[in-house]
Amino acid sequence: MMITNQRARHPGRAIVIGGGQSGLAAACALRTHGFQPVLLEAGPEPVGSWPMYYDSLVLFSPARLNALPGLPFPCDPGHYPSRDQVIDYLRRYAEGLDCEIHPGQRVTSVVCDRDGFVVSTATGETWHAPVVVSATGNFSTPHRPDLGLGEFTGRVLHAGEYRAPAEFAGQRVVVVGAGNSGVQIAVELAEVARVSLVSRRPVKITESKDTQAFWTVMKHLGGLPLGAVLVRSGLLVGQQVLDNIGGFRAALRRGEPDSRPMFTRATATSLHWPDGRAEQVDTVILATGYRPNLEHLRPLGALDRAGNPRHRHGLSTTHPGLAYVGLLGQRALYSAALGGVGWDACHVAKTLRRRLPRPTPSCCAH
């Protein structure tokens, strides 16, 4: 990696906050359009949040739709990559980037100065640049909705804390959430525990034999703005669980796990079901998704009251040199996905290049 003085005020410098898929794509696009990106990653290496996910995680989209710009995913295009394959891919991608990468630099605040932005990290260092791209993604903060579990004394954990089924052997477990992660975890746990999958809407599964046709359509829709409209409007709430592994529907039909509506309340050791029954439960796992973490931009005044960024298609509407990559529904259907961040990163970099035309064109190493 190229290492230069982090305090330099080079007119083409761009600070990228976050070293996962969004940050890596942003750094590559910025480099391609003439900037000198400096990537700040909170973790020990630039692989984002992927190491936090459960051991058996398999992507629900095929490899051909999960590549960052310039580097195809190294396996059969129809293969569904595992968590560890994604981590290895991101490591390889980071190694090929011609830019500074600084792990262990958690950004705490971004403020303005006369030359652009001052980015401060938890280590006490400051970084200066006329451009900042916040690429912490949409999966940095586990979402824990209020489900009335305040009195429950059993174990409550988020899917981000779940790793493998062995420690739950023989337990009564309830998994909350009807998305891909919730179903994968519940089916896996049902091999060693008595498991219920609960949700506010019925589980809808597209079996593995139909997913290739599904992704043929999605390949053409993924990069279109229509996808972002569908996400933001909530019209994709009823989307299917894609059975890329096989056997999800059969497992639910066997009751391994059983599927049921949300519990109505919780007491110290039990959950109460809509039919009036109460049942003792050992563990509740919340497969309830994630939210972006953009608090580092709060001092800048770039967020609304709810903590959401004020932007249009990833370009800040409050600060001309500020942009985003990896937000859900940012610009397209795949905006927050491994295979979609590249489209948005390219759009953001090209627009910033027009706004700040001084950088000298260069190329991404890939």
Buried (B, 14 or more C-beta within 10 A) or exposed (E): EEEEEBEEEBBBBBBBBBBBBBBBBBBBBBBBBBBBBBBBBBBEBBBBBBBBBBEBBBBBBBBBBBBBBBBEBEBEEEBBBBBEBBBBBBEEBBEEBBBBBBBEBEBBBBEBEEEBBBBBBEEEEEBBBBBBBBBBBBBBBBBBEEBBBEEBEBBBEBBBEBEEBEEBEEBBBBBBBBBBBBBBBBBBBBEBBBBBBBBEEEBEBBBBEEBEEBBEEBBEEBBBEEBBBBBEEEEBEEBBBBBBBEEBBEBBEEEBBBBBEBBEBBEEBBBBBEEEEBBEBBBBBBBBBBBBBBBBBEBBEBBEEEEEBBBEBBBBEBBBBBBBBBBBBBBBBBBBBBBBBBBBBBBBBEBBBEEBEEBEEBEBBB
